[in-house]
Amino acid sequence: MHFHRPSLIRTAIACGLLSVAAGASAQVNGVGQKPYLGWSSFSQQTLDASFLTQANMIRQSDALLASGLQSHGYTYINLDSGWQGSFDVNGRPTPDLATFPDIKAMIDHIHANGQKAGIYWIPGVEQPAVQANSPILGTPYHITDILAVPYRAGNAFGGPGTSPYHYKIDFSKPGAQEYMDSVVALFASWGVDFIKLDGVTPGSYSDDLSIDNRDDVAAWSKAIARSGRPIWLTVSWQVDKDYQDVWKTYANGRRIDDDVECESRCATLTNWPRIEKRLRDLPSWQDTSGPTTGWNDLDSLDIGDGDLDGLSIDEKRSAMTIWAMANAPLYLGGDLTRLDETGKRLAGNDEVIAVDQSGKQTRQVLAGDINVWVTDLGNGRYYVALFNMNAATTVADLPWHVAGLTGARRLRDLWTHQELGPSLGNHQVVLPAHGTQLLLVEALPGHVAPTPTTSYEAEQGSLSGNAAPYACPGCSNGFKVGGLGLGAGNTVSIDGVYAPRNGTYLMQIDSLTLGLRSYLYQVNDGPFRTFNSGGSSFQLPSSSTVPVCLQKGLNHIRFGNTASYPPDLDRIVISGRGDAPLPTSTTYEAEAAMLGGTVTAGFSNYFSGLAKAGNIGGGSANSVTFTNVTAPYAGAYQLEIDYATKGPRSLFLSINGAKSQELSLDGSSFDDPVAKVLEVPLRAGKNTIQLGNPSGFSPDLDRIVVTPRVLPALLGVSTQACK
């Protein structure tokens, strides 16, 4: 979504455009055999509106050359939205001469530095070219001859009605393809190597077929092929997976998410919630990347501008890790003239770059507090990435059988470049706040014995309130349950979930959503547990697996979300023998706590549970009280408080009725949570934690997370042990 602003595939694209690449792969232009590496201007544009100039792009090109990263494969210099100022006599976009006096000379400079040049444009035709009714180069036709009638929006930026500014092209009309050919030919004459086509639908927050740019994407791809120049084509943004057959046929890459940048919603380029969103959305797309299907684009990597990035060093390392595991294009954001040594070290780690360039699909094997992703390289070699999704230091415990391995005869840490030796049974590592470990694993021979697995269809569960079954062609039994959430009674309860013994099992949740959604689920009417999900389709389920405590015999699991929106539910699949690992931490959602006085709960997109508690403080009654905070032993614990504020505010913390402790907190946005971690004493059993402010206003509250200190966790202590 970088433009300056003034369901399953059911139909074929008009005019036979689908036939132009029949039998071809996504790499028809010969440039996408591997994800590209480089830099994009847009992140810096969100902080500096005057940044996009020819002079600055030349400085960025020179800075990339001087950084040493070019020797690691970083070669693309991509201009984003804002370079265009007018149209030529044939209705083709031309540069703003005040900022780009000679775009070809600039691109020649980029090429002379051994780099490639990228440019940005959009589907359809903008209003000035429509008003001029320009003749289409090499044809007897004019711009108005190729427009869809009645006039309507030609991309996601188009307005309503018949004067949308961005007009839709009808590719059944003569001259339409020739117009696209002429635009790409102009770009090719400048030496362009990359085109980002933005505002593409279905996607770009317009997920139906009311605009429908599938034929545009096919036409751009055909025009690139006709240009005779190898040009990478990426379609953007947050495209709908239902139409993946189109994206993979005609594009080298597709943006599967919205912008990673805060864009004035925080004080930095990005922040952790926007990185976490990628880990939530990626499972929906994890089966789609590869040299014959194209690459999943996660947007810019803002890891080289120090504190301005909005990420800790550990968070930057985690971002680089998930981008690499996803085989996503690695393109930096920010200002390369200020690229720091940490950014160079992270971006230039050749062992991590090799993960990205492997071309092998990754898969998520565990979701929740500890995310685990595995890539099978063949011949007994694997990449394994572990992520701590919380802000407290934690111990990650991975039994190798969960990753599909019998053990490891060799472990190599790709960030520290250290050999860790063999590992039998399970792998344990201490992970810092939002930290990661990335391993190359050479597995022991042998196969993991299959474990009992049982599937439970959501539509066969007990539906209450607005919950109802809906047809779902991509779902396991042809149906899903929707209408969940936004009220305590709108739930689905899956009954008769069998466990042969008390213990921790693995629960695969097959859910469907466009964007972020969250379940608050209960096992046997116990405490709420949170499953934060993402996705790109309401027709194709995304699978994620979390640990779940079950009692011997029959159990019931209820899914809903009183305060916000959960995904639709296809089914759950229970597997294991009761010995799966539990995370050491426990989450308690603020919106599910006791809300006193003026405090309200409601939707908030980047927050755990997709909701937060607000209107806290300004009186002692206006507080959030977490009851039944469970601790296995008396002693000190890590307490993570996730909150949101714009400017300084105070929270007063009271534990088990003790005297309140004032916490002076700060932040730059009510849109995104930030974390405060402190050590607190808890007693064995149940505790009560209250947060508020008797006089002034408090920050909004997302959740609290209770985690043991590292030593008890290493000894196997968890705050949510199964009983």
Disulfide bonds with the S-S distance in Angstrom:
Cys262-Cys266 2.00
Cys472-Cys475 2.07
Cys549-Cys722 1.75
